[in-house]
Amino acid sequence: MVFRGDLARFMGDDTRHIDLEHAFRAGGTTAALWKVYQSCVAHPGIAWLICRYSDGDTQSILRPTWRAVLDKAGCQPAWDPAAQCDKLPNGSVVHIFGLKAQDEISRYGKIRGRTLAGVYVDQAEELPHDIFLELIGRLSQPGYPHQLILTPNPPDENHWLAREFPEERPVAGRKYYSVPIYANAQNLSPETITHLEQAYPPSHPKHRSALLGKRGLNVIGRPVYGGDPDRGQPPLFDRRRHERPLAMNGNLPALESIDFGKHHPAVVWGQMTPYGGLHLLGGIMGQDLFLKDFVRALIRYRASWFPGALEVQTCCDPAGSHASSQGLDHNGVEVLREFGLDPRCVQNANAPNVRLAMVERIASYMRERTPEGEAFGIESDPEHWLLLNAEGTVRPWKFLADGFEAGYVWDQHFVSVGSKQMRKPKKDGWYEHGQNCVEYMELSFGGAQVSVAQSEHRADRVRQQALRIAQVDRDADEVSRRAVVLGYRGGRRVGSRRGGY
């Protein structure tokens, strides 16, 4: 094997904790296994653990790859089935088993009590965060250098790997690598790279992770606004057309839509244009925030971003009108009203058929043009799309545009509505919240709203119907009263002058 660029630098890196995130076929797993072998040769008697989270994947995928490395190196290990390890001729030991336990009681049972100098975890994006922290404490074999190596496929920016190995603010004792497929071009056939470039062109949402080895969208499923590739239909949402600088129109109301979210409350601001367009101007998503803390931030950013708004019209998740799920003694709508917000709340907004109708209406904006240009628009400035966590850390994250592009996907399971099977968007815990905000906004303020004249006509019809029902009730009461006066009981006349029946 020949290693170049970042892979070559990784091979000589002795940083205690290394995160080597790599594109498809970039050679990250092979490089890491060679690094483990070199460590075993350089330090006789050293103890390593190589693994995936699943034991099945460890034995069927990682172990054969490790043995292939040993074969190329001309090394014949002795397998110890009791200890589940390869023993090398110089006394070095490489344990090979998965980390996933059968139950929560024995969650750490496979690694506690073991003294290791090195740990290598392949496909580390599958590893739970607490298991990663537990592995750090296993690096304790005396007299040897210690190192923890991770080789995940690039996760999204909300994965724990992004927090433990940040790109912009390096942490002491840790190193982050991002390896594209081209770093391993010398070990691949040209056809391999060409086929992957065709499968994941620059317009594909997984281009960054699949070919460039960079963090980004890594969602499984068909995007809700992704068109239908099987029928040759292009994506409905196109960043090149729809994502652009937008300005608030001070002559129109600013629309504010809030999704309470169990762990990720979200707000999106937008406007309905005079020509029937929908412009989304900014938004915030909270991470493990209490609702009151989130609302305080919402009010602060709204005042900063939209100081000249004609008025602010608010709508929200109807779940907020029910018993609170935010750890409060009253519901979400009451919390909003405490802060001076007066939200509109449509009770059936979360019904599958209503949500699907809103998806179709939002999609229609993406197909239309107005005298102002594209009917659908989303603010391109990343500083207007923020992720705010409980520690007060704020960072840009285009959660709404990412959701439109690929993060908001169809659930593989259908739901039955009125004996009809209906598809529904998947609840992923992240992208759904911003999307739900837009759906509530469209339902509450969108172009298909009933006009004032229609509302008055409908109210008049309701009043007339109520009068008719009341009149029928009065007539029935009058008939009953007369029956009593005439002496009728149960349909029979009693006490007549002729003796009755």
FENDA-V323779 format. One record per run of one state. SS is the DSSP state (alpha for helix, beta for strand, coil for the rest). FROM is the first residue (numbers start at 1). TO is the last residue. If there is no record, write none. Layout:
SS:FROM:TO / SS:FROM:TO
This chain:
coil:1:4 / alpha:5:11 / coil:12:16 / beta:17:22 / coil:23:27 / alpha:28:42 / coil:43:46 / beta:47:51 / coil:52:54 / alpha:55:73 / coil:74:77 / beta:78:80 / coil:81:84 / beta:85:87 / coil:88:92 / beta:93:96 / coil:97:115 / beta:116:116 / coil:117:117 / beta:118:122 / coil:123:123 / alpha:124:126 / coil:127:128 / alpha:129:136 / coil:137:138 / beta:139:139 / coil:140:146 / beta:147:151 / coil:152:152 / beta:153:153 / coil:154:159 / alpha:160:164 / coil:165:173 / beta:174:179 / coil:180:180 / alpha:181:187 / coil:188:189 / alpha:190:199 / coil:200:206 / alpha:207:210 / coil:211:222 / beta:223:223 / coil:224:227 / beta:228:228 / alpha:229:231 / coil:232:232 / beta:233:233 / coil:234:238 / alpha:239:242 / beta:243:244 / coil:245:253 / beta:254:259 / coil:260:265 / beta:266:272 / coil:273:277 / beta:278:287 / coil:288:290 / alpha:291:305 / coil:306:311 / beta:312:316 / coil:317:317 / alpha:318:321 / coil:322:331 / alpha:332:338 / coil:339:343 / beta:344:344 / coil:345:351 / alpha:352:367 / coil:368:368 / beta:369:370 / coil:371:372 / beta:373:374 / coil:375:375 / beta:376:379 / coil:380:381 / alpha:382:384 / beta:385:389 / coil:390:393 / beta:394:396 / coil:397:398 / alpha:399:407 / coil:408:408 / beta:409:410 / coil:411:414 / beta:415:417 / coil:418:419 / beta:420:422 / coil:423:424 / beta:425:425 / coil:426:430 / alpha:431:445 / coil:446:451 / alpha:452:486 / coil:487:487 / beta:488:489 / coil:490:491 / beta:492:493 / coil:494:501
